[in-house]
């Protein structure tokens, strides 16, 4: 969302070797017979004030990464380090009680604005809840802060005593954004924040997020399955497949010159705005492999049209092939993959209250 890639800024959060395995239990005594490897060795970094897009199809592990970063889930292995007072601290080594300060500085915008708001609470109580949890006692101060937040996200302060059912989907998501901003976080995890909204409202919400980032300078981890949406908001993009990162690059470079076959396939599926543009859709054969039993070698090789013997036997490591570009593919230097021009950034420019 920033006008330039802020990769020269300090790292705000860094994940290294991040893993999350969910046990598979069967039988009367619930014996563990295996594990679902939802996240299996993810490395990523988010710089201060930048937006990192995290994309991949359903089941790739995107949302689980977001929950691990929020420390809503305990990690199976790996580290998450967060910058505070000029140094990176290991969050995975901290007990839950010591995470309270961290949770003041990170927040989340949920995917579904209909289910993420308590229907029994007024807008005032929903937006004020983080303030009350973190020790703000003065009700006048709370009401003043809620009024300010509602104005920031384009809602009328007269409506703060209404309940969620009285609002449209776009308005509900604005309420969720106001709640996420309540404690002025340094990092917000945006978990598919526009996928449940009409297309006309998506642009308004994306533009609002961009404007808020310019105003307050927070960083975003923007999780989405839609590469067209990600191009509007991200400085860099990380592509996930079956629990691992397969490519990371600045947004322009990733769209115009992908270096991983999975990225090429995702880009080919973006709808075309120009009816005269000719582009071949890459249809991946088969289904996503079972994360409880991933294939040997490269996890993408059963669906990759470029796969060779080394892909079937040796796991490719995520390596840097150019400044700011990482890819996990044995053939990255040999393949000439087809990209696209990124959709024009900025959305419609509308700031309505849909």
C-alpha positions in Angstrom: 0.0 0.0 0.0 3.0 2.3 0.3 4.0 4.1 -2.8 7.4 2.3 -2.8 8.7 -1.0 -1.5 9.9 -0.3 2.1 12.3 -3.2 2.2 15.0 -0.8 3.4 13.1 -0.2 6.6 13.8 -2.3 9.7 12.2 -5.7 10.0 9.1 -5.5 12.2 8.4 -9.2 12.4 10.3 -12.2 11.2 9.3 -15.9 11.1 11.9 -18.6 10.6 11.3 -22.3 10.1 7.7 -21.8 11.2 5.7 -25.1 11.6 2.3 -26.0 12.8 1.2 -29.7 12.8 -2.3 -30.7 13.9 -2.6 -34.3 15.3 -4.8 -36.8 13.6 -6.5 -38.9 16.3 -8.5 -42.0 15.9 -10.0 -44.8 18.0 -11.6 -45.0 21.4 -8.5 -43.7 23.2 -7.9 -41.0 20.6 -4.4 -42.2 19.6 -2.4 -39.9 17.4 -1.8 -41.7 14.1 -0.3 -38.8 12.1 -0.2 -35.1 11.6 -1.7 -32.5 9.2 1.3 -30.3 8.2 -0.7 -27.1 7.8 2.5 -25.0 8.0 5.8 -26.7 7.3 8.9 -24.6 7.4 7.8 -21.0 6.5 10.3 -18.2 6.4 9.0 -14.6 5.9 9.7 -11.1 7.1 7.4 -8.0 7.4 9.1 -4.6 7.4 7.8 -1.6 9.3 5.0 0.2 7.3 4.9 -2.3 4.4 2.2 -4.6 3.2 3.2 -8.2 2.6 0.6 -10.1 0.5 0.3 -13.8 1.3 -1.4 -15.8 -1.4 -2.3 -19.3 -2.3 -5.3 -21.5 -2.9 -7.6 -22.9 -0.2 -5.7 -25.2 2.2 -2.3 -23.8 1.5 -1.9 -22.7 5.1 -2.2 -18.9 4.7 -4.7 -18.4 7.6 -2.7 -20.7 9.9 0.4 -18.5 9.3 -1.7 -15.5 10.3 -2.9 -17.1 13.5 0.6 -18.2 14.4 1.8 -14.6 14.0 -1.0 -13.4 16.2 0.0 -16.2 18.7 -3.6 -17.4 18.6 -2.0 -20.8 17.9 1.1 -22.3 19.5 3.9 -23.1 17.1 5.1 -26.7 16.6 8.5 -25.5 15.7 10.4 -22.4 14.5 10.6 -18.9 15.8 8.7 -15.6 15.5 10.7 -12.5 16.3 9.2 -9.1 16.8 10.9 -5.7 17.0 10.4 -3.8 20.2 12.7 -1.1 21.6 15.1 -1.5 18.7 15.7 -5.3 19.1 14.0 -8.4 17.9 12.5 -10.6 20.7 11.5 -14.2 20.3 7.8 -14.4 20.8 7.8 -18.2 20.8 9.9 -18.2 23.9 7.6 -16.0 25.9 4.9 -17.4 28.2 1.3 -16.4 27.4 1.1 -13.9 30.2 4.1 -12.0 28.8 2.3 -11.7 25.4 -0.1 -9.1 26.6 2.0 -6.1 25.5 2.5 -7.7 22.1 -1.2 -8.2 21.6 -1.7 -4.4 22.1 0.5 -3.9 19.0 -1.0 -6.5 16.7 -4.6 -6.9 15.5 -6.7 -8.7 13.0 -9.4 -8.0 10.4 -11.5 -11.1 9.9 -12.8 -12.5 6.6 -16.5 -12.5 7.3 -18.0 -9.3 8.7 -21.3 -11.1 9.4 -19.9 -13.7 11.8 -17.0 -11.7 13.3 -19.2 -9.2 15.1 -21.2 -10.2 18.2 -24.9 -9.6 17.3 -25.7 -8.9 21.0 -23.2 -6.0 21.3 -23.7 -2.5 20.0 -21.1 -0.9 17.7 -19.9 1.2 20.7 -19.2 -2.0 22.8 -17.7 -3.9 19.8 -15.1 -1.1 19.0 -14.5 -0.3 22.7 -13.9 -3.9 23.7 -10.1 -3.9 23.0 -9.8 -0.6 25.0 -11.6 -2.1 28.0 -9.6 -5.3 27.9 -6.3 -3.4 27.9 -7.2 -1.2 30.9 -9.0 1.9 29.7 -11.6 2.7 32.5 -12.9 6.2 31.7 -16.1 5.8 29.8 -16.0 9.3 28.4 -12.6 8.6 27.0 -13.8 5.4 25.5 -16.8 7.0 23.9 -14.6 9.8 22.5 -12.1 7.2 21.1 -14.9 5.2 19.5 -16.4 8.3 17.8 -12.9 9.1 16.4 -12.5 5.6 15.1 -15.9 5.5 13.4 -15.2 8.8 11.7 -11.8 7.4 10.5 -13.5 4.4 8.8 -16.3 6.5 7.2 -19.2 5.6 9.6 -21.6 8.0 11.3 -21.0 8.4 15.0 -24.8 8.6 15.5 -25.0 4.9 14.7 -22.7 3.7 17.5 -25.6 2.5 19.6 -27.0 0.3 16.9 -26.4 -3.4 16.5 -24.6 -5.2 13.7 -27.8 -6.4 11.9 -28.6 -2.8 11.0 -25.6 -2.4 8.8 -24.6 -3.7 5.3 -21.7 -6.0 4.7 -19.3 -3.2 3.8 -20.3 -1.2 6.8 -19.8 -4.2 9.1 -16.3 -4.6 7.8 -15.6 -1.0 8.5 -16.7 -1.7 12.1 -14.3 -4.5 12.2 -11.5 -2.2 10.9 -12.4 0.3 13.5 -12.1 -2.4 16.2 -8.7 -3.5 14.8 -7.4 0.1 15.0 -8.6 0.7 18.5 -5.2 0.3 20.2 -3.2 1.8 17.3 -1.4 -1.4 16.3 1.9 -1.6 14.5 0.8 -4.7 12.6 -2.6 -5.8 11.3 -3.3 -9.3 9.9 -5.9 -8.9 7.2 -7.4 -12.3 6.7 -9.2 -12.2 3.4 -10.8 -8.9 4.4 -12.8 -8.3 1.2 -13.6 -11.8 -0.1 -17.1 -11.8 1.4 -17.9 -8.3 0.0 -19.5 -7.3 -3.3 -16.9 -6.2 -5.9 -18.0 -2.6 -5.8 -17.5 -2.5 -2.0 -14.2 -4.3 -2.2 -12.5 -1.3 -3.8 -13.8 1.1 -1.2 -12.5 -1.1 1.7 -9.1 -1.5 0.0 -8.8 2.2 -0.5 -9.7 2.7 3.1 -7.0 0.3 4.2 -4.5 2.2 2.0 -5.5 5.5 3.4 -5.2 4.3 7.0 -1.8 2.9 6.4 -0.6 6.2 4.9 -2.0 8.0 8.0 -0.8 5.7 10.8 2.1 3.8 9.2 1.2 0.3 10.4 2.2 -2.8 8.5 -0.2 -5.3 7.0 0.0 -9.0 6.4 -2.6 -9.2 3.7 -3.9 -12.8 3.3 -5.8 -13.6 0.1 -6.4 -16.2 -2.6 -7.1 -13.4 -5.1 -3.9 -12.2 -6.9 -5.8 -9.4 -8.5 -6.7 -7.9 -5.1 -3.2 -8.5 -3.8 -1.7 -6.4 -6.6 -3.7 -3.4 -5.5 -2.4 -3.4 -1.9 0.9 -5.1 -1.5 4.5 -4.0 -1.6 5.8 -7.6 -1.8 4.0 -10.9 -2.3 4.8 -14.4 -0.8 3.2 -17.4 -2.6 2.2 -20.4 -0.5 1.6 -24.0 -1.6 0.8 -26.9 0.7 2.3 -25.3 3.9 5.4 -23.8 2.4 6.5 -20.6 0.7 7.4 -21.2 -2.9 8.2 -17.6 -4.1 8.6 -14.1 -2.6 9.2 -11.0 -4.7 8.2 -7.3 -5.1 4.7 -7.2 -6.6 5.7 -5.8 -10.0 8.5 -8.4 -10.5 6.3 -11.3 -9.4 3.5 -10.4 -11.8 5.5 -9.6 -14.8 8.2 -12.3 -14.4 7.2 -15.2 -12.2 9.9 -17.7 -11.3 7.9 -20.6 -9.9 5.5 -22.7 -12.0 2.8 -22.4 -9.3 2.9 -18.6 -9.5 2.6 -18.8 -13.2 -0.5 -20.9 -13.0 -2.1 -18.6 -10.4 -1.4 -15.5 -12.6 -2.9 -17.2 -15.6 -6.2 -17.6 -13.7 -6.6 -13.8 -13.1 -9.7 -12.6 -15.1 -8.8 -10.4 -18.1 -10.1 -6.8 -18.3 -9.1 -6.5 -22.0 -11.2 -8.8 -24.2 -8.6 -8.6 -26.9 -5.8 -9.8 -24.7 -4.8 -13.4 -25.5 -3.6 -15.5 -22.6 -3.4 -19.2 -22.1 -5.1 -20.5 -18.9 -2.9 -23.1 -17.2 -5.1 -25.8 -15.7 -3.3 -27.7 -13.0 -4.0 -31.5 -13.1 -5.2 -33.4 -10.1 -6.0 -32.0 -6.7 -3.9 -30.4 -3.9 -2.0 -33.3 -2.2 -3.0 -34.4 1.3 -1.1 -32.2 3.8 -0.9 -35.2 6.2 1.1 -37.0 3.5 2.9 -34.6 1.2 4.7 -35.9 -1.9 8.4 -36.4 -1.8 10.7 -33.9 -3.3 9.0 -30.7 -4.5 5.5 -30.7 -3.2 4.2 -29.1 -6.4 5.8 -31.7 -8.8 2.7 -34.0 -9.2 0.9 -31.0 -10.8 3.9 -29.3 -12.5 4.2 -29.5 -16.3 8.0 -28.8 -16.0 8.8 -31.4 -13.4 12.0 -33.5 -13.8 13.5 -36.3 -11.9 15.3 -34.0 -9.4 11.9 -32.5 -8.5 10.5 -35.9 -7.6 13.4 -36.8 -5.2 14.9 -33.6 -3.8 13.2 -30.9 -1.7 14.0 -27.5 -3.2 15.1 -24.9 -0.6 13.9 -21.3 -0.7 16.9 -19.4 -2.0 17.6 -15.9 -3.2 18.0 -15.6 -7.0 18.0 -11.8 -7.2 17.9 -9.0 -4.7 14.6 -9.2 -2.9 13.5 -12.4 -4.8 13.4 -15.8 -3.4 12.1 -19.0 -5.0 11.9 -22.7 -4.1 12.4 -24.3 -7.5 15.2 -26.4 -8.9 14.6 -25.0 -12.4 14.1 -21.3 -11.6 17.1 -20.2 -13.7 16.2 -22.4 -16.7 12.4 -21.8 -17.1 11.0 -18.8 -19.0 7.6 -18.4 -17.4 4.8 -16.2 -18.6 3.6 -13.3 -16.4 1.0 -10.5 -16.8 0.8 -6.8 -16.3 -0.4 -6.2 -12.7 -3.9 -4.7 -12.6 -3.8 -1.0 -12.1 -3.5 -0.2 -8.4 -5.7 2.1 -6.4 -9.1 0.6 -7.0 -12.0 2.9 -8.0 -11.0 5.7 -5.7 -14.5 5.6 -4.1 -14.7 6.1 -0.4 -18.4 5.4 0.0 -20.1 3.8 3.0 -21.3 0.5 1.3 
